[in-house]
Amino acid sequence: MQQAPSAAGAATAGAKAGSVATALNRGLSVRHIRFMALGSAIGTGLFYGSASAIQKAGPAVLFAYMIGGAAVFMVMRALGEMAVRHPVSGSFGQYASRYLGPLAGFVTGWTYVFEMAIVAIADVTAFSIYMGFWFPQVDRWIWVLSIILFLGALNLLSVKVFGELEFWFSLIKVAAIIAMIAGGAAIIAFGFQAGGSTVAPGLGNLVEHGGMFPNGFGGLLAAFAVVMFAFGGIEMIGITAGEAANPKKVIPQAVNTVPVRVLLFYVLTLGVLMSLFPWNEIGTNGSPFVQIFDGLGIPAAPHILNAVVITAALSAINSDIFGAGRILYGLSQQGHAPASFGKLSRHGVPWMTVVLMGAILLVGVILNAVIPEDVFVIIASIATFATVWVWVMILASHVAMKREIARKGLPASEFPSPLWPAASVLAIAFMGMVIVILGVFEDTRVALYVGAAWLALLVVAYRLWVRDGGRVRAELVDETSSIPVVKGKTAKESAPLS
């Protein structure tokens, strides 16, 4: 395997690039990454996207989240295995470059940046809408501009500040979801009348309104486009490897919580919702989460939920800036982005990437006033395409790495992906099915057109502008611990005691 220069060599290279600091700081603790992992599962996809998924599939959406969650878990285990072996900033972009070739790394990295930019623009616009609930007289663009400046400034501080902010954002979201589940369970157990519901709450609501598959198998397939959008961003756990204090410990812990998050935050939450309200009523009488608090007699329910979704939006924007920035930093190290993106502040933060993301988000100030409301469906489908493409590249990079390990007899991984290779092959096939589904349904078909155009543009850009070192596979240090060799005992040492 190719070996990268030592840390000192990397530092020297960084200094030559004109950076103030020379290496990203490993300032993310177990607590930070664990809650970042939890928070990445809770966002717009749950609070608002879930209603759309339910309308497409009915109660069968629970199966969609379980199947999609299983596939995402395999993606995360593949990413986790690579992140423990190569804990570098740039994560899957660099892994693709190392194991699939520089063109694959270029396309993967920039596609993730593209995904984060699209989602972040949607998130800042959503934030302005949420703030309009409390301050309707304030123009939305003011909120968009203020949050860009605020979060941009925070991301220019040390990574520990980012981790601490994400910890508290995630804690609020997790507490809110648990409260919703507990509140919904209380309504079912004690027979309270759920706010706005036309029928009595109970588990029977899951099957009494057209059965588990009211829209047939096609409805289940249609829901996957929304379901996979909800899981988008979870791969940020791998990006944190380059700044984790102890990646070999914290990355496996974070990755292994994925099944629990899927079951708790999606399957259990939506199961409770559809037990309280018939599936065809969810989302038609306002937010179902508000209705839960209304059913418990909490008059401030809309304000509570608004505070939670604002927190979710802030967390999402913060993560978007962080994730895209670190991938851009990795791209610059590979010669796939301007060298200026590799410049670090004295806090060890790639400040040029933060500035670029802030400039991209300023587009949200303009779009906020001119785009129609249904743009979020388009944005969600395009983001789903970009997300699934990145996941496919993660899986493909992992397959190539496993083959190289076997071919060269390298040390076995310390955090191996389970059920290899069957699970990886099935996960790749599933991701391919999701991309096909985007093209089957008219409201998401535009994602394929935009996605294909984007990938073609990247290939052309690579051929025209990437030169010299950018055409070479990434060099990554293999930090896998070697298995200790036990020397054979002498005849005297091995003789039995008399």
Secondary structure by P-SEA (a helix, b strand, c coil): ccccccaaaaaaaaaaaccccccccccccaaaaaaaaaaaacccccccaaaaaaaacccaaaaaaaaaaaaaaaaaaaaaaaaaacccccaaaaaaaacccaaaaaaaaaaaaaaaaaaaaaaaaaaaaaaaaccccccaaaaaaaaaaaaaaaaaccaaaaaaaaaaaaaaaaaaaaaaaaaaaaaaaaccccccccccccccccccccccccccaaaaaaaaaaaaaaaccccccccccccccccccaaaaaaaaaaaaaacccaaaaaaaaaacccccccccccaaaaaaaaacccaaaaaaaaaaaaaaaaaaaaaaaaaaaaaaaaaaacccccccccccccccaaaaaaaaaaaaccccccccccccaaaaaaaaaaaaaaaaaaaaaaaaaaaaaaaaaaacccccccccccccaaaaaaaaaaaaaaaaaaaccccaaaaaaaaaaaaaaaaaaaccccccccccbbbbbcccccccccccccccccccc
